[in-house]
Amino acid sequence: MFNPFRRNSSKSQLRPPRAPGETIRAEDAQELQAWVQGRAYVEAFVEPETVVNEMSVVVVDESGAFIRRRIGGPKGIDAVAKLLGCDVYDVEETGYPQRMRERIERERILRKREEQRERRERFEQRQQQNERDDR
């Protein structure tokens, strides 16, 4: 029941899921290492935890390609920096890099064009089928 005089009203029982030890999981660390190998100018951007998602990191290369993995908690930030040997930024302070945003937009446009092409082909096939049926 609603109680306006309740103590500690700001304390929420909701907690985000976290990795054991509040650091990066071994499988996530392996995937990040494998992804980084052979790529130039790699940077990491830490995303804050939410009620739904634990803290994560987005690793971006020079072309804007990226990979996102969970890092558990604050201890995961140091683990990622040490593991990848790259600069780590707080995405809330710096934002995502422009090259990543441009790549996402470029891929969205290409995906949309492909969907339009497929719709056009289906439309033309139906038109041809209707013409044949009318004969």
Helices and strands as residue ranges (DSSP letters): G 20-22, H 26-36, E 43-47, E 55-60, E 66-72, H 74-84, E 87-90, H 91-94, H 98-134
